[in-house]
Amino acid sequence: MKTLIHGGTIVNEGQTVRTDIILEDDRIVALGDEKDKSRNNYDSIVDATGCFVLPGVIDTHVHFREPGLEEKADIESESRAAAYGGVTSFCEMPNTQPQTTTIEALNDKYERGARKSHVNYSFFFGATNDNYHLFPELDKHRIPGIKLFMGSSTGNMLVDKYGSLLKIFQTAHEVGLPVMTHCEDTDIINQNMAQMKKAYGDDPPVMLHPLIRSEEACYDSSALAVQLARTFEAQLHIAHISTAKELGLFSLHSPQITGEVCVAHLLFASDDYMTKGALIKCNPAVKTDDDRQALRKALCDGTIATIATDHAPHLMSQKQGGCVKAASGMPMVQFSLVAMLELVSDGVLTIERLVELMAHNPASLFSIRERGFLRKGYKADIVIVCPDVEWTLTENLIQSKCGWSPLTGQTFHWQVVHTFCNGHHIYNNGAFDETSRGEALMFR
């Protein structure tokens, strides 16, 4: 299968150039102005005139809920949503049922991914207080890394023994696997919750969520993770940084310690609880506008390395209530790219930097082979987006199984029109190939 994408503006490795790109089977075989555009030479020709051609998004933080929680989401439905949104690869988290904390559970997920995922897939191995002895048995070419919950969240995979934390960082470094952490201090959260319950009852209003899962809780836990990573020279990627204070923990002089910011913390602030309520309840909590502005600034100055979604669907019925009763998490994978492109239009960051944060850097940090860049010989994971196309997000457009989005009703001015995964034209301006399947990502 040979495909010509012509007339588009390619954004890749800091450069924006109007040129053509040729795909053959699953690979990029040429970039440059193609003189002979005869249809006889190609199985397919895609006219990308007026559009931007980007590397497919690599979302290194999703929860697709399978196995065990399929009423909320599953690998098939959420990978379809990803493809609609230009996300061609994902790294999924271990807090499923059963948790991905054994070799058997990990193998089961990969078998499910091979059967069901429409895009490229991988799965983190979850750390517990006592399973670090399994790390040497893990295939470091197969998985992105170790996921460590240093704070209790959905699925309760909290590692709360200091001795275990030491062993996890030490062993991860020894076997050459990065550690991705969820950093919130559970003791601080529990103290804050007790105070709020005393004042507001058993289910405090959701706008108190950022005071319960507070700046202090986030910072103290993130600071501990940085300390442990430095002690053992481990590679650390802190997930979903949500406060301005945490940004001070990162330094360009410590490239092995990096941070992720999630779409929700870039879009929303604490004032939005008044209108969106528990729809934007997530862990760590959406915080103040000052925090949001600091996170946006950090996208540009190199403090933050990646943008991810923490895509975490729940049924709408599970999002009712306050800080206790409403589930934490929201679907975001389908609309993450267009939402971030709105920030490009608003002047928050350049499109070149956005591609670094959502494709290049995820590939580089996790050493993903042959993806994340538009390079000759690389896998043909590509998304084509058109600017100046105004549309409003309505429920009928949502592909995630849960059927809702915190962005419903928002007007966008960018649109994903084509997605290629391993050279396969999986999404074509509203048409989706249900038969397509992704590949297991390879690392290091």
N, C-alpha and C positions, 0 to 999 in steps of 0.2 A: 504494500500500500504506500503510494507516494503522494504527498500533499504539499501544495504551495500555499503559503500565507503571504499575500502581497499587499503592498500599499500602506501597511501599518507603521506605527512609530514604536520601535522596540525600546524598552527600558530595561537596562541590564548593566550591572557592575559600574554604576555611577554615570552611565552615558545614556542619552536619549537620541536615537537615530532613526530616521525613516528609511526602512530597508525591508527586504524580503527574508523569509525563512523557509527552508525546505525540510520536510520530515520524510523519512523513509522507514516504514514499519514502526518500531518503537523509539527511534533515535532522531535527533537533529543532525542532519547531514551537511547543511550549508546555511550560512548567514551572509547576506549581501544582495545587491541589486541583481535580480534574475532577468536576463535579457529576453530569454525565450519563455513566454508565458502561454504557449500553445497548450490547449486543453488535452491534446493528444499525448503530451509528455507526463501528465499527472492523472492520478485516479480522482483527485479532488483539488479544487482551487477555492480558497477562502479569500474574499475581498475584505481586507481590514482597513480600507481607506477611512481616515478620520478617527481611527481607534488606536488604542495603546495595546501593545503586545507585551505581556509580562510573564516571568516565570510563574508556574503554578504556586499558589500559596501553600506553605507547609505549616500546619497548625500543630504545635508541639504540646498542646494541652486541651484535651477533650475528654468528656465522659459520655460514652455511647450506651452505657447502662446494660450491656449484655456481657455475661449471662446474669439472670436473676431478677432484673428490673425492667423487663421488656414491655411492661405496660406504659412506661415513660418514653422509651426509645429503644432502638436496636441498631446493630451495625449496618443493616441494609438501609433503613430509613435515614439515618444520620449521614451515612456516606453519600447518599443521593442528595441530601441537602447541601453537603459540602461541595459536590460537583456543580450544582446549580450556582453556588457562590464563588466558584473559581479556586476552591481548595482541593488540591490534587493529592495531598499526603497528610496523614495525621498520626500523632502519637497519643495513645489512649491510656487513661489512668486505671489504677488497680482496685479502686473501691467499688467493686461489683459484688455479686453474690454467686459463688464464693469469691472472696478476695483473691487477687492475683499475687499470692504470697508463697506459692509452691510451684515447682517445675511442672507438675501435672496441670494446674490451673492455667499457667502461661501457655503450655502447648495447646490446651483446649481453645484459648482465645485465638491463637494463630490459625488453628483449623477453621474456626468460625470466620475469621477474616478472609481466608482464602476462598471460602464458599460464598460469602455474602457481600464483601466490601466492593463498592463501585470504584473506589479510589485506592491509592497506596496506603498501607496500614502498618502500624507497629504498636507494641504494647509495653508499657513500663512494668517492671517488677517491683512489687510493693515490699517495703521494709517493715518488719515487726520488731518487737523487743528481743526476739530470739531466733531469727532466721538468717542472720548474716553469714552463718556457716555455709549457706547455699550459694552465696555470691560466686565462689570459684567455679561452680558448676554451670553458671549462666554463659551463654554464647554471646560475647560482646559484639559480634558482628551482626547479631540478630535483633537486639533490643536497644532502645535509646539510652536507658540508664535505670537507676534506682529511684523510685519515688518514696520520699520520706515525709510523713505527716508529723511535724513537730507541734501541731495544734489539732485539736479534735474538730472534725467536720463531718460532712455527710458520709455515712458508712463507718465512722469511728475506727480509724486505723492509727490512732495516736500511739506514738512511741514516746513513753514518758520516763524511761529509766536512763539516767545520765551515762551509766556504763555501757548501755546498748548504743547510745548515740556515738560514743567514742569508737566502738567496734564497727559500727556501720560506716563511718567516714574513713576509718583506717582500712577496712577491708575493701571498700569501694575503690579507694586509691590503689591498693595493691593489685586489684584485678583489672584496673583501667576502665572503670565505669563512672560516668558523672552521676552526681546526686542532684535531683530536683526536690526542693523542699516546699512544703506548705508551712509557713511560719506565722503562728499565732500562739501566744502564751495562754494555755488553758486555765491556769490558776488565776491569772488576772481576769480573764473572761468570766470565770465562775464567780469571782468576787463582785464584778460589775453587775452580773445578772442577778445576784442575790439582792443587791441594793435596789435595782430597778423593780424587781418583783415586790419588794417591801413597799415601794412607793406607788407602783402602778398595778399590782395584782399579778396573777400567774402567767399572763401573756402580754407583756408590755408592748405598747404601740411600736410598729415597725420603724418609725423614724428614730427610735432610740437604738437601733441596731448598731450604728457606728460608734455609739458611746459604750456599748457593751463589748463589742469586738473592736476595741479602741486602738488609737495610735500607739499607746504604750504597749499593748499586747503584741502588736505587729512588730514594733521596733525591737523589743527585748528578745523576741524569738529569732528575728533575722540577724541580730547582732551575735547571738549565740551560734547560729549556723555559720556565719562568717568566721568566727573564732575557731570553730572546729575544723573548718575547711583549711584555714591557714595552718593550724597545728599539724594536720596530716597531709598537707599539700594536695588536697583533693580538689577535683573540679566540681564546683557548686553553681547551680542555676536556681535562684530563688524565684518561685512562681508568684504571680499576681501581686507585685508591689503596689501598695495602695496609699502610701503616705509620703509626703515630702521629706519627712525625717529619715525614712529608710534610704532615700537616695544618697545620703551622705556616707553610707556603708560601702559604696562602690568606688573604685579607683581604676583609671586606665593603666595604672602600674601593677594591678593584680588581675590580669586577663583571665585567670582561671576561675574568678568569682564574678558572676554576671547576674543580671536581673531581667525578669519578664514583666511586662505590664499587659493587662487584659483590656479588651475593648470596652467593657462596662465601666471601668475606672477612668477611661479617657472620655467617655460620653456623658456619664451621669455624675451628679453631686448630691449632697445630702438634701438640698431643697427639692429634688425630684421625688423624694418619698411622699411628698404631699399629693402629687398627681398620679404617680405610678405605684405607690404603695409597695406591697410585697413582691410585685413583679421584678423589682430590681434588688431584692434581698439576695445577697450572695456572701460567701465567706472567702476572703476577708470582705468586710462591708465597704460599700461605696461611701466615701468620706466627704470632706468639705470641698468647696470650689477652689480654695487655695491649694489643696492637695491635687485636685484635677489639673489645675494650671501648671503646677510643678511637674507633674508626670508628663504633660504634653511638651513642656520645655525640654525634659530629659530625653525625649525621643530624638531631638535634634543634636544635642551636645555629646552624644555617645554614652551617657550614663546608663541608659537602658539598651539592652541588646536585642530583645525580641518583642514582638506583639503576638499574643495568642488570644484565644477566646475563653478558655475555661467553660466551654460549651457544656451545660449541665441541665438537661431538660427535666421537668416535672410536669405532671398533669396539672391543669388549672385548678382542680379541686384541692390539690396539695399545696397551692400557693395562697390559700386563704388563712387569715389570722395575723398574728403579730410576731414578735421576736422569737417566741417559743413554737407556736403551732405552724407557722408558714415555713415550708421547705426552703432551703437556701440553694440558689442556682437558677440559671436562665439559659435558654437556647440562644446561640449567637453565630454558629458556624456558617449558616447560609448567607448572612448579611454583613459579615465582618469586613470583607474587602470593600464593599460599596460604602459602608459606614466610615471606614478609614480614608477612603478617597474623598469623602466630604470634607475631612480635615485638610486634605491637600488643597481642595478648592478654597477653604477658609484661610489658607496661608499658614497653618500650624506646622506643616512639614512639606518637603518636596516629594514628588512622586518617586524620585530616585532613592530617597531615604526610606520611603515606605517599602519599596521592593527589598531593600536591605533588611529591614526589620521583620518582614513577613515571608521572605524566601531565602535570601542569601545567608543571613546570620543563623537562622534555624539549621540550615544545612551545614554550615561551618562549625557551629558550636557542638552539634551532636555528631559531626563527622558522617553525615549521610552521603552515601556514594552516588555520584553522577546525577544529582538533582539539585534544584534550587537556583540554577543559573541557566541562561540561554547560551550554551556552548556547543560547538561541533562535537559530536560523539556522545553527548549527554542524553539522558532519557528525555523524551519530548513531552514534558509536563508544562502546559502553556495555558494561560487565560488571556482572553481578548476582552477589553472593556471599552465602552464608548462613553465619552463625556457629553454633556449637554443634552441628555435624554431624561426628561423629567417624568417621574412616576411615583406613585404612592404605594407604600407597603400595605397590602390588604391580606386578610386571613387566607384567602384562596390561593395566594402565592406561596404560602409556607409549606415546605416539604418535611420538616421535622415532625415526628410522630405525635408530639404533644399538641401541635396545632395552634400554638400562640407564639408571640414574640413581644418583647418589651418595646420594640420599635414600630409596632403596628400604628398606622396613621401618619408616620413620618414620610416626608417627601424627599426623594433622592434625585441627584442630577448625574449619576453615573450608573451604568448598567453592564452587568456581565452578559456578553452575547455568545461567547464560545469558550468551551473548556476542552482541552486535550489532555488525556492521561495515558502515558506510554504510547503516544502517537495516535491514540484512538479518539475520535471526535465524539466524546461522551455526551456533551451538552451543546446543542446547536440552536441558539436563539429561541428557546422555549421547548424544543424537542429533546427528549432524553432517551438514551439507549439503555434500556433496562438490562440488556444482556452483558454489558461491560463489567469487567472485574479488574481490580487493581492488583498490584504486586506487593509482596512483603518488602519493606524498606531494608536496605543493607547498610551497615554502619562500619566505620573504621577500616 
